[in-house]
Amino acid sequence: MAFEFTDANFSEDALNSNIPVVVDFYADWCGPCKTIAPIIEALSTQYEGKVKIGKMDTGSNQAVPAKYGVMNIPTLLFIKDGEVVETVVGAKPQAILEEKIKNLL
């Protein structure tokens, strides 16, 4: 199951993670976010223990999205060793997201 990132836990659970991290910034009203939600869930199960994959609701968390310049959703941040190594904006097919995750490993 996808991890639930918040403004409060982001630093510890994303930036200080000992494994790579993928954060999906979303909102409940966002159509494309709903399109990729099942993909994010599937990938979080597939890469469990290797990559921490989770979501952050931009409606209830605004500090982190603002810090990383998230203007459009869905936006996915790919984080390794506390640094954002890639950003993907928009709903992308599962194969593209898997390729980006493999690049993190």
N, CA, C and O atoms as CSV, one atom per row, in Angstrom:
chain,resi,resn,atom,element,x,y,z
A,1,MET,N,N,0.831,-1.188,0.000
A,1,MET,CA,C,0.000,0.000,0.000
A,1,MET,C,C,0.878,1.256,0.000
A,1,MET,O,O,1.912,1.291,0.667
A,2,ALA,N,N,0.476,2.257,-0.728
A,2,ALA,CA,C,1.263,3.479,-0.842
A,2,ALA,C,C,1.351,4.188,0.509
A,2,ALA,O,O,0.375,4.263,1.256
A,3,PHE,N,N,2.534,4.701,0.798
A,3,PHE,CA,C,2.796,5.448,2.030
A,3,PHE,C,C,2.092,6.794,1.958
A,3,PHE,O,O,1.943,7.355,0.872
A,4,GLU,N,N,1.657,7.318,3.097
A,4,GLU,CA,C,1.002,8.632,3.118
A,4,GLU,C,C,1.984,9.669,3.655
A,4,GLU,O,O,2.228,9.745,4.859
A,5,PHE,N,N,2.543,10.465,2.745
A,5,PHE,CA,C,3.462,11.528,3.149
A,5,PHE,C,C,2.664,12.756,3.577
A,5,PHE,O,O,1.586,13.021,3.046
A,6,THR,N,N,3.204,13.503,4.545
A,6,THR,CA,C,2.601,14.745,5.010
A,6,THR,C,C,3.713,15.782,5.163
A,6,THR,O,O,4.897,15.449,5.111
A,7,ASP,N,N,3.320,17.035,5.351
A,7,ASP,CA,C,4.313,18.072,5.649
A,7,ASP,C,C,5.127,17.672,6.883
A,7,ASP,O,O,6.334,17.908,6.943
A,8,ALA,N,N,4.458,17.066,7.863
A,8,ALA,CA,C,5.103,16.725,9.137
A,8,ALA,C,C,6.118,15.590,9.009
A,8,ALA,O,O,7.161,15.628,9.661
A,9,ASN,N,N,5.833,14.573,8.176
A,9,ASN,CA,C,6.737,13.414,8.116
A,9,ASN,C,C,7.667,13.417,6.908
A,9,ASN,O,O,8.510,12.528,6.786
A,10,PHE,N,N,7.534,14.394,6.015
A,10,PHE,CA,C,8.273,14.367,4.751
A,10,PHE,C,C,9.785,14.331,4.944
A,10,PHE,O,O,10.474,13.529,4.312
A,11,SER,N,N,10.295,15.184,5.800
A,11,SER,CA,C,11.747,15.257,5.985
A,11,SER,C,C,12.292,13.906,6.447
A,11,SER,O,O,13.266,13.398,5.890
A,12,GLU,N,N,11.661,13.335,7.460
A,12,GLU,CA,C,12.144,12.062,7.995
A,12,GLU,C,C,11.890,10.898,7.048
A,12,GLU,O,O,12.786,10.090,6.801
A,13,ASP,N,N,10.662,10.806,6.513
A,13,ASP,CA,C,10.280,9.617,5.749
A,13,ASP,C,C,10.667,9.661,4.273
A,13,ASP,O,O,10.745,8.614,3.630
A,14,ALA,N,N,10.909,10.846,3.725
A,14,ALA,CA,C,11.303,10.939,2.315
A,14,ALA,C,C,12.779,11.302,2.190
A,14,ALA,O,O,13.546,10.584,1.548
A,15,LEU,N,N,13.176,12.408,2.797
A,15,LEU,CA,C,14.548,12.895,2.617
A,15,LEU,C,C,15.573,12.059,3.368
A,15,LEU,O,O,16.709,11.925,2.913
A,16,ASN,N,N,15.192,11.494,4.510
A,16,ASN,CA,C,16.136,10.700,5.302
A,16,ASN,C,C,15.925,9.202,5.140
A,16,ASN,O,O,16.434,8.417,5.940
A,17,SER,N,N,15.186,8.800,4.123
A,17,SER,CA,C,14.935,7.377,3.883
A,17,SER,C,C,16.227,6.688,3.455
A,17,SER,O,O,17.044,7.265,2.736
A,18,ASN,N,N,16.400,5.441,3.908
A,18,ASN,CA,C,17.598,4.689,3.508
A,18,ASN,C,C,17.392,3.964,2.181
A,18,ASN,O,O,18.307,3.300,1.692
A,19,ILE,N,N,16.201,4.084,1.594
A,19,ILE,CA,C,15.945,3.555,0.249
A,19,ILE,C,C,15.377,4.696,-0.604
A,19,ILE,O,O,14.874,5.679,-0.060
A,20,PRO,N,N,15.454,4.574,-1.936
A,20,PRO,CA,C,14.887,5.626,-2.794
A,20,PRO,C,C,13.397,5.823,-2.535
A,20,PRO,O,O,12.709,4.929,-2.042
A,21,VAL,N,N,12.916,7.021,-2.881
A,21,VAL,CA,C,11.537,7.402,-2.580
A,21,VAL,C,C,10.879,7.991,-3.822
A,21,VAL,O,O,11.515,8.714,-4.590
A,22,VAL,N,N,9.594,7.674,-4.012
A,22,VAL,CA,C,8.777,8.309,-5.045
A,22,VAL,C,C,7.568,8.909,-4.336
A,22,VAL,O,O,6.845,8.214,-3.622
A,23,VAL,N,N,7.358,10.217,-4.544
A,23,VAL,CA,C,6.220,10.902,-3.923
A,23,VAL,C,C,5.289,11.391,-5.025
A,23,VAL,O,O,5.701,12.122,-5.926
A,24,ASP,N,N,4.037,10.978,-4.940
A,24,ASP,CA,C,2.987,11.395,-5.875
A,24,ASP,C,C,2.183,12.502,-5.202
A,24,ASP,O,O,1.470,12.250,-4.230
A,25,PHE,N,N,2.295,13.731,-5.715
A,25,PHE,CA,C,1.492,14.840,-5.210
A,25,PHE,C,C,0.150,14.815,-5.930
A,25,PHE,O,O,0.098,14.825,-7.159
A,26,TYR,N,N,-0.944,14.783,-5.153
A,26,TYR,CA,C,-2.273,14.614,-5.734
A,26,TYR,C,C,-3.301,15.445,-4.977
A,26,TYR,O,O,-3.004,16.030,-3.936
A,27,ALA,N,N,-4.515,15.487,-5.522
A,27,ALA,CA,C,-5.675,16.043,-4.835
A,27,ALA,C,C,-6.884,15.184,-5.202
A,27,ALA,O,O,-6.941,14.606,-6.288
A,28,ASP,N,N,-7.842,15.109,-4.290
A,28,ASP,CA,C,-9.021,14.266,-4.516
A,28,ASP,C,C,-9.828,14.695,-5.742
A,28,ASP,O,O,-10.464,13.860,-6.385
A,29,TRP,N,N,-9.807,15.990,-6.071
A,29,TRP,CA,C,-10.610,16.506,-7.188
A,29,TRP,C,C,-9.917,16.366,-8.544
A,29,TRP,O,O,-10.504,16.693,-9.575
A,30,CYS,N,N,-8.681,15.886,-8.546
A,30,CYS,CA,C,-7.853,15.852,-9.763
A,30,CYS,C,C,-8.086,14.568,-10.559
A,30,CYS,O,O,-7.758,13.476,-10.094
A,31,GLY,N,N,-8.655,14.703,-11.762
A,31,GLY,CA,C,-8.930,13.542,-12.619
A,31,GLY,C,C,-7.701,12.723,-12.975
A,31,GLY,O,O,-7.696,11.510,-12.767
A,32,PRO,N,N,-6.637,13.366,-13.519
A,32,PRO,CA,C,-5.427,12.600,-13.854
A,32,PRO,C,C,-4.800,11.919,-12.633
A,32,PRO,O,O,-4.182,10.862,-12.760
A,33,CYS,N,N,-4.959,12.524,-11.453
A,33,CYS,CA,C,-4.442,11.900,-10.220
A,33,CYS,C,C,-5.160,10.577,-9.966
A,33,CYS,O,O,-4.544,9.590,-9.566
A,34,LYS,N,N,-6.478,10.571,-10.207
A,34,LYS,CA,C,-7.259,9.346,-10.021
A,34,LYS,C,C,-6.853,8.285,-11.043
A,34,LYS,O,O,-6.901,7.088,-10.763
A,35,THR,N,N,-6.452,8.740,-12.230
A,35,THR,CA,C,-6.019,7.818,-13.278
A,35,THR,C,C,-4.758,7.058,-12.864
A,35,THR,O,O,-4.652,5.854,-13.098
A,36,ILE,N,N,-3.799,7.764,-12.245
A,36,ILE,CA,C,-2.546,7.075,-11.900
A,36,ILE,C,C,-2.560,6.463,-10.500
A,36,ILE,O,O,-1.633,5.736,-10.145
A,37,ALA,N,N,-3.591,6.740,-9.699
A,37,ALA,CA,C,-3.649,6.192,-8.329
A,37,ALA,C,C,-3.476,4.671,-8.295
A,37,ALA,O,O,-2.697,4.176,-7.480
A,38,PRO,N,N,-4.179,3.904,-9.156
A,38,PRO,CA,C,-3.986,2.444,-9.112
A,38,PRO,C,C,-2.567,2.026,-9.530
A,38,PRO,O,O,-2.050,1.013,-9.062
A,39,ILE,N,N,-1.952,2.810,-10.407
A,39,ILE,CA,C,-0.570,2.521,-10.831
A,39,ILE,C,C,0.372,2.728,-9.652
A,39,ILE,O,O,1.258,1.909,-9.409
A,40,ILE,N,N,0.181,3.822,-8.920
A,40,ILE,CA,C,1.020,4.104,-7.744
A,40,ILE,C,C,0.867,2.984,-6.717
A,40,ILE,O,O,1.856,2.524,-6.146
A,41,GLU,N,N,-0.367,2.545,-6.483
A,41,GLU,CA,C,-0.611,1.435,-5.542
A,41,GLU,C,C,0.102,0.164,-6.003
A,41,GLU,O,O,0.754,-0.511,-5.206
A,42,ALA,N,N,-0.021,-0.159,-7.283
A,42,ALA,CA,C,0.607,-1.375,-7.822
A,42,ALA,C,C,2.127,-1.307,-7.693
A,42,ALA,O,O,2.767,-2.283,-7.299
A,43,LEU,N,N,2.698,-0.158,-8.026
A,43,LEU,CA,C,4.152,-0.006,-7.949
A,43,LEU,C,C,4.629,-0.056,-6.500
A,43,LEU,O,O,5.706,-0.582,-6.221
A,44,SER,N,N,3.831,0.489,-5.573
A,44,SER,CA,C,4.238,0.465,-4.160
A,44,SER,C,C,4.303,-0.971,-3.645
A,44,SER,O,O,5.147,-1.300,-2.811
A,45,THR,N,N,3.411,-1.819,-4.144
A,45,THR,CA,C,3.438,-3.231,-3.764
A,45,THR,C,C,4.607,-3.944,-4.446
A,45,THR,O,O,5.330,-4.719,-3.820
A,46,GLN,N,N,4.775,-3.669,-5.729
A,46,GLN,CA,C,5.824,-4.324,-6.525
A,46,GLN,C,C,7.228,-4.025,-5.989
A,46,GLN,O,O,8.089,-4.905,-5.977
A,47,TYR,N,N,7.455,-2.793,-5.550
A,47,TYR,CA,C,8.798,-2.379,-5.117
A,47,TYR,C,C,8.918,-2.262,-3.600
A,47,TYR,O,O,9.848,-1.629,-3.101
A,48,GLU,N,N,7.982,-2.868,-2.859
A,48,GLU,CA,C,8.001,-2.809,-1.404
A,48,GLU,C,C,9.345,-3.299,-0.877
A,48,GLU,O,O,9.835,-4.356,-1.274
A,49,GLY,N,N,9.932,-2.513,0.026
A,49,GLY,CA,C,11.227,-2.872,0.595
A,49,GLY,C,C,12.408,-2.374,-0.219
A,49,GLY,O,O,13.529,-2.323,0.287
A,50,LYS,N,N,12.174,-2.004,-1.480
A,50,LYS,CA,C,13.255,-1.508,-2.348
A,50,LYS,C,C,13.134,-0.013,-2.585
A,50,LYS,O,O,14.134,0.705,-2.612
A,51,VAL,N,N,11.886,0.457,-2.758
A,51,VAL,CA,C,11.599,1.868,-2.996
A,51,VAL,C,C,10.366,2.229,-2.169
A,51,VAL,O,O,9.364,1.514,-2.192
A,52,LYS,N,N,10.447,3.341,-1.443
A,52,LYS,CA,C,9.277,3.805,-0.685
A,52,LYS,C,C,8.443,4.666,-1.631
A,52,LYS,O,O,8.874,5.738,-2.057
A,53,ILE,N,N,7.247,4.184,-1.951
A,53,ILE,CA,C,6.374,4.882,-2.890
A,53,ILE,C,C,5.136,5.341,-2.130
A,53,ILE,O,O,4.465,4.552,-1.464
A,54,GLY,N,N,4.852,6.630,-2.247
A,54,GLY,CA,C,3.717,7.149,-1.509
A,54,GLY,C,C,3.108,8.377,-2.153
A,54,GLY,O,O,3.518,8.819,-3.226
A,55,LYS,N,N,2.108,8.916,-1.455
A,55,LYS,CA,C,1.313,10.031,-1.982
A,55,LYS,C,C,1.283,11.156,-0.964
A,55,LYS,O,O,1.417,10.931,0.239
A,56,MET,N,N,1.106,12.366,-1.462
A,56,MET,CA,C,0.900,13.514,-0.585
A,56,MET,C,C,-0.267,14.319,-1.114
A,56,MET,O,O,-0.259,14.776,-2.257
A,57,ASP,N,N,-1.273,14.487,-0.265
A,57,ASP,CA,C,-2.452,15.274,-0.608
A,57,ASP,C,C,-2.085,16.751,-0.535
A,57,ASP,O,O,-1.767,17.268,0.536
A,58,THR,N,N,-2.130,17.428,-1.685
A,58,THR,CA,C,-1.741,18.838,-1.730
A,58,THR,C,C,-2.795,19.745,-1.104
A,58,THR,O,O,-2.524,20.915,-0.835
A,59,GLY,N,N,-3.990,19.216,-0.871
A,59,GLY,CA,C,-5.027,19.997,-0.214
A,59,GLY,C,C,-4.753,20.194,1.269
A,59,GLY,O,O,-4.976,21.276,1.812
A,60,SER,N,N,-4.270,19.146,1.920
A,60,SER,CA,C,-4.018,19.232,3.361
A,60,SER,C,C,-2.547,19.427,3.706
A,60,SER,O,O,-2.204,19.616,4.873
A,61,ASN,N,N,-1.682,19.384,2.711
A,61,ASN,CA,C,-0.246,19.613,2.910
A,61,ASN,C,C,0.210,20.624,1.869
A,61,ASN,O,O,0.173,20.345,0.671
A,62,GLN,N,N,0.638,21.793,2.320
A,62,GLN,CA,C,1.010,22.829,1.352
A,62,GLN,C,C,2.460,23.268,1.433
A,62,GLN,O,O,2.986,23.826,0.470
A,63,ALA,N,N,3.124,23.028,2.569
A,63,ALA,CA,C,4.505,23.480,2.731
A,63,ALA,C,C,5.455,22.742,1.791
A,63,ALA,O,O,6.256,23.371,1.099
A,64,VAL,N,N,5.372,21.417,1.762
A,64,VAL,CA,C,6.289,20.626,0.926
A,64,VAL,C,C,6.039,20.883,-0.565
A,64,VAL,O,O,6.995,21.131,-1.300
A,65,PRO,N,N,4.784,20.832,-1.037
A,65,PRO,CA,C,4.569,21.135,-2.460
A,65,PRO,C,C,5.094,22.529,-2.837
A,65,PRO,O,O,5.656,22.706,-3.918
A,66,ALA,N,N,4.914,23.509,-1.956
A,66,ALA,CA,C,5.410,24.859,-2.242
A,66,ALA,C,C,6.940,24.865,-2.309
A,66,ALA,O,O,7.526,25.496,-3.190
A,67,LYS,N,N,7.578,24.161,-1.375
A,67,LYS,CA,C,9.050,24.113,-1.331
A,67,LYS,C,C,9.620,23.536,-2.629
A,67,LYS,O,O,10.655,23.995,-3.114
A,68,TYR,N,N,8.944,22.530,-3.189
A,68,TYR,CA,C,9.443,21.868,-4.392
A,68,TYR,C,C,8.812,22.410,-5.672
A,68,TYR,O,O,8.996,21.835,-6.745
A,69,GLY,N,N,8.080,23.496,-5.568
A,69,GLY,CA,C,7.539,24.158,-6.752
A,69,GLY,C,C,6.494,23.348,-7.492
A,69,GLY,O,O,6.391,23.433,-8.715
A,70,VAL,N,N,5.712,22.558,-6.754
A,70,VAL,CA,C,4.666,21.751,-7.382
A,70,VAL,C,C,3.513,22.681,-7.769
A,70,VAL,O,O,2.781,23.170,-6.909
A,71,MET,N,N,3.365,22.914,-9.072
A,71,MET,CA,C,2.318,23.807,-9.577
A,71,MET,C,C,1.167,23.038,-10.206
A,71,MET,O,O,0.021,23.485,-10.174
A,72,ASN,N,N,1.475,21.886,-10.776
A,72,ASN,CA,C,0.467,21.059,-11.443
A,72,ASN,C,C,0.488,19.675,-10.803
A,72,ASN,O,O,1.525,19.196,-10.344
A,73,ILE,N,N,-0.675,19.055,-10.787
A,73,ILE,CA,C,-0.736,17.699,-10.263
A,73,ILE,C,C,-1.418,16.800,-11.289
A,73,ILE,O,O,-2.263,17.271,-12.050
A,74,PRO,N,N,-1.072,15.534,-11.323
A,74,PRO,CA,C,-0.087,14.907,-10.451
A,74,PRO,C,C,1.348,15.315,-10.819
A,74,PRO,O,O,1.685,15.493,-11.990
A,75,THR,N,N,2.168,15.452,-9.789
A,75,THR,CA,C,3.613,15.619,-9.946
A,75,THR,C,C,4.255,14.530,-9.107
A,75,THR,O,O,3.862,14.306,-7.962
A,76,LEU,N,N,5.241,13.855,-9.677
A,76,LEU,CA,C,5.962,12.819,-8.942
A,76,LEU,C,C,7.405,13.258,-8.767
A,76,LEU,O,O,8.067,13.657,-9.725
A,77,LEU,N,N,7.885,13.178,-7.528
A,77,LEU,CA,C,9.292,13.440,-7.238
A,77,LEU,C,C,9.982,12.104,-7.006
A,77,LEU,O,O,9.470,11.245,-6.289
A,78,PHE,N,N,11.143,11.940,-7.617
A,78,PHE,CA,C,11.970,10.754,-7.432
A,78,PHE,C,C,13.171,11.195,-6.608
A,78,PHE,O,O,13.964,12.028,-7.049
A,79,ILE,N,N,13.304,10.632,-5.409
A,79,ILE,CA,C,14.294,11.096,-4.438
A,79,ILE,C,C,15.267,9.967,-4.115
A,79,ILE,O,O,14.868,8.837,-3.836
A,80,LYS,N,N,16.561,10.306,-4.161
A,80,LYS,CA,C,17.589,9.346,-3.784
A,80,LYS,C,C,18.599,10.060,-2.905
A,80,LYS,O,O,19.086,11.134,-3.257
A,81,ASP,N,N,18.911,9.468,-1.770
A,81,ASP,CA,C,19.867,10.054,-0.822
A,81,ASP,C,C,19.497,11.488,-0.454
A,81,ASP,O,O,20.364,12.354,-0.335
A,82,GLY,N,N,18.195,11.726,-0.275
A,82,GLY,CA,C,17.732,13.028,0.176
A,82,GLY,C,C,17.649,14.102,-0.889
A,82,GLY,O,O,17.282,15.239,-0.594
A,83,GLU,N,N,17.985,13.757,-2.128
A,83,GLU,CA,C,17.969,14.732,-3.224
A,83,GLU,C,C,16.937,14.335,-4.270
A,83,GLU,O,O,16.789,13.157,-4.596
A,84,VAL,N,N,16.223,15.330,-4.794
A,84,VAL,CA,C,15.300,15.062,-5.900
A,84,VAL,C,C,16.140,14.875,-7.158
A,84,VAL,O,O,16.836,15.792,-7.595
A,85,VAL,N,N,16.067,13.674,-7.735
A,85,VAL,CA,C,16.863,13.381,-8.925
A,85,VAL,C,C,16.040,13.486,-10.203
A,85,VAL,O,O,16.591,13.606,-11.297
A,86,GLU,N,N,14.711,13.440,-10.058
A,86,GLU,CA,C,13.855,13.576,-11.233
A,86,GLU,C,C,12.465,14.014,-10.798
A,86,GLU,O,O,11.995,13.673,-9.713
A,87,THR,N,N,11.817,14.783,-11.678
A,87,THR,CA,C,10.440,15.222,-11.453
A,87,THR,C,C,9.635,14.895,-12.697
A,87,THR,O,O,10.071,15.175,-13.814
A,88,VAL,N,N,8.472,14.310,-12.512
A,88,VAL,CA,C,7.580,13.987,-13.624
A,88,VAL,C,C,6.251,14.679,-13.353
A,88,VAL,O,O,5.656,14.508,-12.289
A,89,VAL,N,N,5.794,15.461,-14.322
A,89,VAL,CA,C,4.526,16.169,-14.186
A,89,VAL,C,C,3.512,15.548,-15.142
A,89,VAL,O,O,3.796,15.340,-16.321
A,90,GLY,N,N,2.327,15.257,-14.611
A,90,GLY,CA,C,1.266,14.685,-15.438
A,90,GLY,C,C,1.158,13.188,-15.253
A,90,GLY,O,O,2.074,12.538,-14.749
A,91,ALA,N,N,0.022,12.653,-15.670
A,91,ALA,CA,C,-0.223,11.217,-15.578
A,91,ALA,C,C,0.543,10.505,-16.683
A,91,ALA,O,O,0.330,10.772,-17.866
A,92,LYS,N,N,1.421,9.611,-16.299
A,92,LYS,CA,C,2.228,8.854,-17.254
A,92,LYS,C,C,1.872,7.371,-17.161
A,92,LYS,O,O,1.395,6.906,-16.126
A,93,PRO,N,N,2.107,6.629,-18.252
A,93,PRO,CA,C,1.830,5.185,-18.226
A,93,PRO,C,C,2.738,4.453,-17.222
A,93,PRO,O,O,3.831,4.916,-16.896
A,94,GLN,N,N,2.263,3.326,-16.757
A,94,GLN,CA,C,3.011,2.554,-15.761
A,94,GLN,C,C,4.409,2.208,-16.244
A,94,GLN,O,O,5.355,2.258,-15.457
A,95,ALA,N,N,4.566,1.861,-17.511
A,95,ALA,CA,C,5.879,1.470,-18.034
A,95,ALA,C,C,6.907,2.597,-17.884
A,95,ALA,O,O,8.069,2.343,-17.567
A,96,ILE,N,N,6.479,3.827,-18.111
A,96,ILE,CA,C,7.390,4.969,-17.985
A,96,ILE,C,C,7.785,5.166,-16.520
A,96,ILE,O,O,8.953,5.410,-16.216
A,97,LEU,N,N,6.810,5.059,-15.614
A,97,LEU,CA,C,7.116,5.218,-14.199
A,97,LEU,C,C,8.022,4.098,-13.697
A,97,LEU,O,O,8.915,4.337,-12.884
A,98,GLU,N,N,7.795,2.880,-14.178
A,98,GLU,CA,C,8.662,1.760,-13.791
A,98,GLU,C,C,10.094,1.992,-14.244
A,98,GLU,O,O,11.035,1.696,-13.507
A,99,GLU,N,N,10.263,2.516,-15.444
A,99,GLU,CA,C,11.602,2.796,-15.966
A,99,GLU,C,C,12.305,3.823,-15.069
A,99,GLU,O,O,13.493,3.683,-14.779
A,100,LYS,N,N,11.582,4.839,-14.636
A,100,LYS,CA,C,12.162,5.872,-13.771
A,100,LYS,C,C,12.521,5.279,-12.402
A,100,LYS,O,O,13.546,5.632,-11.818
A,101,ILE,N,N,11.677,4.382,-11.899
A,101,ILE,CA,C,11.975,3.732,-10.624
A,101,ILE,C,C,13.217,2.854,-10.753
A,101,ILE,O,O,14.060,2.843,-9.856
A,102,LYS,N,N,13.338,2.132,-11.840
A,102,LYS,CA,C,14.529,1.287,-12.054
A,102,LYS,C,C,15.793,2.150,-12.108
A,102,LYS,O,O,16.858,1.724,-11.661
A,103,ASN,N,N,15.673,3.364,-12.656
A,103,ASN,CA,C,16.826,4.268,-12.683
A,103,ASN,C,C,17.242,4.696,-11.279
A,103,ASN,O,O,18.415,4.975,-11.034
A,104,LEU,N,N,16.277,4.748,-10.355
A,104,LEU,CA,C,16.602,5.082,-8.958
A,104,LEU,C,C,17.430,3.986,-8.294
A,104,LEU,O,O,18.281,4.251,-7.446
A,105,LEU,N,N,17.161,2.759,-8.700
A,105,LEU,CA,C,17.851,1.605,-8.089
A,105,LEU,C,C,19.181,1.421,-8.763
A,105,LEU,O,O,19.931,0.511,-8.411
